């Protein structure tokens, strides 16, 4: 999934003829703290709520101010992980997206990224979850896939988490089977440490509840 797959036209860009007061009104309306500023198709930068508060005369057009705008962006063909990484690193609520000609194509919001990652991670599909704990040196995706597939199942998504001060990692696997009995028996047979398991009735409802809570928070 790349950035252009999640582009939204819900939030329009500002122009230099717009005022800071209008920008604040739009930020409040669209529930963001950042808005892109463009000149026709040229992306000029991203203005923040703090930038506008620092304007001496917010009711005048932005062209009358000397703005030093940051220019964070991703290209349309960049992976959503890159967009999420930049959004998180810079604490952005909106991230501009440019096409291959470096023209403004739209923007991504936190809500867009969360919805996209929810689909990308197969959260809403039926199945079960297995969480394995293993040493970094013992991790082999080929072997784990073989164990799952030998039980007539498929891996729908997989997530790895680790800590910098540990040689262990945690592997969360979403599998397209409700009954995990045979798969778990295989992992135990190969001496894998199964940290926890969830069936759809337990895991999906919990994830959906957390997802809905996050979306409600982002729309506050």
C-alpha positions in Angstrom: 0.0 0.0 0.0 1.5 3.4 -1.1 0.6 6.9 -0.1 -1.6 7.7 -3.1 -3.9 4.8 -2.1 -4.9 6.8 1.0 -5.0 10.3 -0.5 -8.0 12.4 0.7 -9.5 15.5 -0.8 -11.4 16.2 2.4 -8.9 18.8 3.5 -8.2 21.5 1.0 -4.8 23.3 0.9 -4.3 26.9 1.7 -3.0 29.5 -0.7 -1.0 32.6 0.0 -4.1 34.7 -0.5 -5.7 33.0 2.5 -5.5 34.5 6.0 -4.2 33.0 9.2 -7.7 33.3 10.7 -9.1 31.2 7.8 -6.4 28.6 8.4 -7.3 28.4 12.1 -10.9 28.0 11.2 -10.1 25.2 8.8 -7.9 23.5 11.4 -10.7 23.6 13.8 -13.2 22.3 11.2 -11.0 19.5 10.0 -9.5 18.7 13.4 -5.9 19.1 12.4 -3.0 21.3 13.6 -1.3 21.5 10.2 -2.4 22.5 6.7 -0.5 22.5 3.4 0.1 25.8 1.6 0.3 25.8 -2.2 0.7 28.1 -5.1 -1.4 26.5 -7.8 0.2 23.0 -7.9 3.5 24.1 -6.2 3.8 22.9 -2.7 5.2 25.7 -0.5 5.2 24.1 2.9 3.2 23.0 5.9 1.9 25.7 8.2 1.2 24.8 11.8 -1.2 26.2 14.4 1.8 27.7 16.3 3.0 29.4 13.1 -0.3 31.2 12.8 -0.4 32.2 16.4 3.0 33.9 15.8 1.6 36.1 13.0 1.3 39.7 14.0 -1.8 40.3 11.8 -3.6 36.9 11.3 -6.4 38.6 9.4 -4.1 39.6 6.5 -3.2 37.3 3.6 -0.3 35.0 4.3 1.5 36.6 1.3 2.0 39.7 3.4 4.0 37.7 6.0 7.5 36.4 5.8 6.8 32.7 6.4 9.5 30.1 7.0 7.5 27.0 6.4 8.8 23.5 7.0 8.4 21.2 3.9 7.8 17.7 5.0 6.2 15.4 2.4 6.1 12.0 0.9 5.8 11.0 -2.8 2.7 9.2 -4.0 4.6 5.9 -4.6 6.2 5.8 -1.1 5.0 3.1 1.2 2.5 4.1 3.9 5.1 3.0 6.5 7.3 5.8 5.4 4.4 8.2 5.7 3.6 6.9 9.2 7.3 7.2 10.2 7.5 10.8 9.1 4.2 11.7 10.7 5.2 10.2 14.0 8.7 11.7 13.9 7.5 15.2 13.3 4.2 14.9 15.3 2.2 15.9 12.3 -1.6 15.8 11.9 -1.5 16.2 8.1 1.2 15.1 5.7 1.4 16.5 2.1 1.8 14.1 -0.8 3.6 15.0 -4.0 3.4 13.4 -7.4 6.5 12.4 -9.5 6.6 16.0 -11.0 6.8 17.3 -7.4 3.4 18.8 -7.7 0.9 18.8 -4.7 -1.4 15.8 -5.0 -3.2 15.8 -1.6 -2.5 15.0 2.0 -2.8 12.3 4.5 -4.2 12.7 8.0 -3.7 10.5 11.0 -7.2 9.1 10.5 -6.3 8.1 6.9 -3.1 6.4 8.0 -4.9 4.5 10.8 -7.7 3.3 8.5 -5.1 2.3 5.9 -3.0 0.3 8.3 -6.1 -1.3 9.7 -6.9 -2.7 6.3 -3.3 -3.5 5.5 -2.9 -5.5 8.7 -6.0 -7.6 8.0 -7.5 -6.6 11.3 -11.1 -7.1 10.2 -10.6 -10.5 8.6 -11.7 -13.7 10.3 -9.1 -15.8 12.0 -6.9 -16.2 15.0 -3.8 -14.7 16.6 -0.7 -16.4 17.9 2.0 -14.4 19.7 5.4 -16.1 19.8 8.4 -15.1 21.9 11.8 -16.1 20.5 15.5 -15.2 20.4 16.4 -12.8 17.5 18.9 -15.4 16.2 16.2 -18.1 16.1 13.8 -16.0 13.9 13.0 -17.7 10.6 10.0 -16.5 8.6 10.5 -19.5 6.2 10.2 -22.0 9.1 7.2 -20.2 10.7 5.4 -20.0 7.4 6.1 -23.7 6.7 4.6 -24.7 10.1 1.5 -22.6 9.5 1.0 -23.8 5.9 1.6 -27.4 6.8 -1.6 -27.2 8.8 -3.6 -26.0 5.8 -3.6 -22.3 7.0 -2.2 -19.0 5.7 -0.5 -16.1 7.4 -2.6 -13.0 6.8 -0.4 -10.5 8.5 2.7 -10.5 10.8 4.1 -8.0 13.2 7.5 -8.0 15.0 8.3 -6.0 18.1 11.5 -5.9 20.0 13.4 -3.9 22.6 16.9 -2.5 22.0 18.2 -3.8 25.3 16.9 -7.4 24.7 17.9 -10.3 22.4 14.3 -11.5 22.3 11.5 -10.4 20.0 7.8 -10.9 20.0 6.1 -12.1 16.8 2.3 -11.5 16.4 0.8 -13.6 13.6 -2.7 -13.3 12.2 -3.8 -16.6 10.7 -6.9 -17.4 8.6 -8.1 -20.1 10.9 -10.4 -19.9 13.8 -9.3 -23.2 15.3 -5.6 -22.9 16.2 -5.2 -26.3 18.0 -3.2 -28.1 15.3 -1.0 -25.0 14.5 -0.2 -24.5 18.2 0.7 -28.2 18.6 3.1 -27.8 15.7 4.8 -24.8 17.3 5.1 -26.6 20.6 6.6 -29.6 18.8 9.3 -27.3 17.4 9.9 -25.8 20.8 8.5 -22.4 20.1 7.4 -20.3 23.1 3.8 -19.4 22.6 3.2 -16.3 24.7 -0.5 -16.0 24.1 -3.3 -16.8 21.6 -6.5 -15.2 20.7 -9.5 -16.4 18.7 -11.4 -14.0 16.6 -14.2 -13.6 19.2 -11.5 -12.5 21.7 -9.0 -10.6 19.6 -11.0 -9.0 16.8 -13.5 -7.4 19.1 -10.8 -6.1 21.3 -8.9 -4.6 18.4 -12.0 -3.1 16.8 -12.9 -1.5 20.2 -9.4 0.0 20.4 -9.6 1.1 16.8 -13.0 2.8 17.3 -11.7 4.5 20.4 -8.7 5.8 18.6 -10.8 7.1 15.7 -13.2 8.8 18.1 -10.1 10.4 19.8 -8.7 11.6 16.5 -12.1 13.2 15.6 -12.5 15.0 18.9 
